[in-house]
């Protein structure tokens, strides 16, 4: 099982967040840098583990939008063998 580690400190702006996620996961070219597209590309993954360290920094920097990003990862947990752990 491949592990991806995300650092909440990298989510300073929406653009920074999507650029960072793309650099970590190497999303396909059709990735649209929005929440719907984020779900689409993440839900295609299977049998992986994602650790989000400093997770509280995401809503701290992005307010409600950051919570929506965390919700996507929360919904992803358990989907197609994906494990997500958020470390606050």
Backbone bond lengths (Angstrom), bond angles and torsions (degrees), N, CA, C in turn:
res aa  C-N    CA-C-N  psi(-1)  N-CA   C-N-CA  omega(-1)  CA-C   N-CA-C  phi
1 X - - - 1.448 - - 1.534 107.99 -
2 X 1.309 115.84 125.15 1.459 121.23 179.79 1.519 109.79 -80.73
3 X 1.339 116.78 140.11 1.457 122.51 179.49 1.517 110.62 -112.25
4 X 1.317 115.02 133.49 1.457 122.55 173.87 1.526 107.51 -113.77
5 X 1.322 117.04 134.92 1.461 121.33 178.68 1.523 108.29 -115.87
6 X 1.330 114.93 123.67 1.460 121.62 177.81 1.517 108.94 -109.94
7 X 1.325 116.87 142.72 1.462 122.54 178.56 1.525 108.97 -112.34
8 X 1.312 116.64 116.58 1.456 122.08 -178.23 1.520 114.16 -57.10
9 X 1.317 118.17 -23.17 1.459 120.75 178.32 1.528 111.90 -66.88
10 X 1.315 118.60 -16.63 1.466 122.11 -179.13 1.530 112.77 -83.05
11 X 1.324 116.93 -7.38 1.466 122.62 -176.92 1.533 109.42 -95.63
12 X 1.312 117.81 66.07 1.471 121.26 -174.71 1.520 112.63 -85.67
13 X 1.311 117.27 -37.42 1.463 123.11 174.88 1.524 106.97 -133.54
14 X 1.318 116.39 168.46 1.468 119.09 177.59 1.515 110.56 -58.83
15 X 1.325 116.15 -45.94 1.458 119.62 -179.19 1.525 110.76 -62.64
16 X 1.339 117.12 -44.40 1.465 120.36 177.21 1.524 110.80 -57.88
17 X 1.329 116.36 -41.56 1.464 120.79 -178.08 1.526 110.80 -61.27
18 X 1.323 116.67 -48.48 1.464 119.44 -177.65 1.520 111.84 -70.28
19 X 1.311 117.76 -36.17 1.466 120.50 176.55 1.534 110.04 -64.44
20 X 1.331 115.88 -42.87 1.461 120.56 179.45 1.526 111.00 -63.73
21 X 1.339 116.84 -47.86 1.464 120.47 179.39 1.521 110.88 -59.92
22 X 1.322 116.45 -41.40 1.460 120.18 178.53 1.528 111.08 -63.78
23 X 1.322 117.41 -38.65 1.468 119.59 -179.82 1.529 111.65 -68.67
24 X 1.324 116.96 -34.13 1.465 120.65 -179.82 1.527 111.15 -74.95
25 X 1.321 116.86 -47.91 1.462 120.98 -173.16 1.523 114.02 -92.65
26 X 1.331 117.46 -14.03 1.472 121.03 -177.32 1.534 110.28 54.60
27 X 1.331 115.33 59.49 1.455 121.66 -178.99 1.531 111.10 -63.16
28 X 1.336 116.44 158.10 1.463 119.74 176.48 1.536 111.06 -66.82
29 X 1.307 115.68 165.23 1.469 121.70 -176.46 1.525 113.25 -60.20
30 X 1.317 117.68 -25.75 1.465 119.73 -177.59 1.536 113.34 -78.84
31 X 1.331 117.89 0.09 1.468 120.46 179.54 1.523 109.24 -58.66
32 X 1.328 116.78 125.19 1.457 122.07 -171.50 1.516 117.02 -96.50
33 X 1.316 118.66 4.44 1.469 122.73 178.01 1.532 112.20 54.89
34 X 1.324 115.52 49.48 1.458 122.42 172.21 1.529 107.81 -149.21
35 X 1.307 116.99 171.48 1.467 120.62 -173.61 1.527 112.87 -63.80
36 X 1.332 117.14 -41.41 1.468 119.20 179.48 1.524 111.12 -62.54
37 X 1.313 115.62 -44.60 1.457 120.00 179.29 1.527 110.95 -65.82
38 X 1.336 116.32 -36.25 1.468 120.05 178.06 1.523 109.86 -60.31
39 X 1.338 116.98 -46.85 1.467 119.50 177.60 1.524 110.55 -60.40
40 X 1.331 116.34 -44.40 1.466 119.77 -177.22 1.528 112.05 -58.10
41 X 1.334 117.27 -47.06 1.466 118.81 -176.93 1.525 111.71 -75.30
42 X 1.327 117.60 -35.67 1.466 119.20 179.30 1.525 111.44 -70.68
43 X 1.328 117.12 -37.00 1.473 119.47 -177.90 1.528 111.95 -72.72
44 X 1.322 117.90 -11.10 1.463 120.95 173.38 1.530 111.75 -79.13
45 X 1.317 116.89 -17.09 1.463 120.89 -179.05 1.522 109.38 -78.71
46 X 1.322 116.40 153.87 1.467 119.21 176.56 1.520 109.10 -148.94
47 X 1.322 113.62 155.56 1.464 122.15 177.80 1.527 112.46 52.18
48 X 1.336 115.85 50.97 1.462 121.08 176.45 1.520 109.01 -129.50
49 X 1.302 114.77 166.29 1.461 122.07 175.25 1.522 107.20 -123.75
50 X 1.331 115.99 134.91 1.460 121.86 178.26 1.515 108.04 -123.02
51 X 1.317 116.92 123.48 1.462 122.61 173.70 1.513 107.56 -108.84
52 X 1.314 116.06 128.12 1.463 120.57 176.11 1.525 106.69 -111.03
53 X 1.329 115.81 105.33 1.458 120.01 177.64 1.530 108.38 -88.95
54 X 1.311 116.60 152.66 1.470 122.03 -177.68 1.530 111.17 54.48
55 X 1.326 116.62 39.99 1.467 122.19 -175.11 1.527 112.35 -59.36
56 X 1.310 118.43 -31.36 1.470 119.64 -177.96 1.523 112.43 -66.94
57 X 1.312 117.54 -16.94 1.461 120.29 178.04 1.535 111.94 -70.70
58 X 1.323 116.97 -24.32 1.468 120.13 -177.55 1.530 110.57 -64.79
59 X 1.342 120.08 -55.34 1.468 117.91 177.01 1.539 112.27 -71.03
60 X 1.314 117.46 -22.90 1.463 119.18 177.02 1.531 109.91 -63.18
61 X 1.336 117.05 -41.61 1.459 121.35 -179.23 1.530 112.69 -84.42
62 X 1.327 116.86 -36.91 1.462 120.68 -171.09 1.525 113.46 -110.99
63 X 1.317 118.13 5.88 1.460 124.26 -179.82 1.535 111.59 49.47
64 X 1.325 117.38 -129.95 1.458 121.60 -176.27 1.518 113.65 -61.61
65 X 1.325 117.12 -32.90 1.458 120.44 178.47 1.524 109.96 -65.18
66 X 1.318 116.92 -37.04 1.458 121.17 176.67 1.519 111.54 -64.00
67 X 1.332 116.52 -37.76 1.462 119.60 176.37 1.518 111.17 -64.34
68 X 1.326 116.92 -36.06 1.464 120.30 177.82 1.530 110.81 -65.94
69 X 1.317 116.59 -38.01 1.469 119.96 176.12 1.525 109.90 -62.67
70 X 1.332 116.06 -45.64 1.467 119.56 178.57 1.526 111.23 -63.64
71 X 1.332 117.39 -36.03 1.467 120.76 176.51 1.528 111.19 -60.00
72 X 1.326 116.54 -40.02 1.462 119.88 178.65 1.522 109.80 -60.93
73 X 1.320 116.73 -45.08 1.466 119.28 178.83 1.525 110.80 -66.81
74 X 1.323 117.16 -36.09 1.461 120.15 176.27 1.517 111.50 -63.17
75 X 1.339 116.98 -43.00 1.466 120.99 178.22 1.527 111.49 -67.01
76 X 1.317 116.19 -29.50 1.457 121.24 -179.32 1.532 111.93 -71.25
77 X 1.330 116.73 -27.74 1.456 121.10 -177.65 1.529 110.30 -59.31
78 X 1.315 116.20 122.58 1.457 121.99 179.75 1.515 113.97 89.41
79 X 1.319 117.85 -7.91 1.461 122.55 -179.21 1.519 109.35 -86.75
80 X 1.309 117.07 121.87 1.475 123.97 178.12 1.534 112.56 54.85
81 X 1.311 116.71 36.82 1.452 120.67 176.65 1.520 114.30 77.66
82 X 1.326 116.93 18.88 1.457 121.33 179.14 1.524 109.22 -90.81
83 X 1.326 115.75 131.51 1.465 121.86 174.81 1.513 108.22 -110.42
84 X 1.319 116.03 131.04 1.468 121.09 177.80 1.516 107.97 -124.68
85 X 1.322 115.74 128.54 1.461 121.72 175.75 1.516 107.92 -124.07
86 X 1.328 115.47 127.45 1.454 120.72 177.76 1.526 108.51 -106.73
87 X 1.291 115.02 122.33 1.456 121.58 178.32 1.516 108.02 -107.14
88 X 1.316 115.99 115.38 1.458 120.92 -172.52 1.505 111.20 -80.20
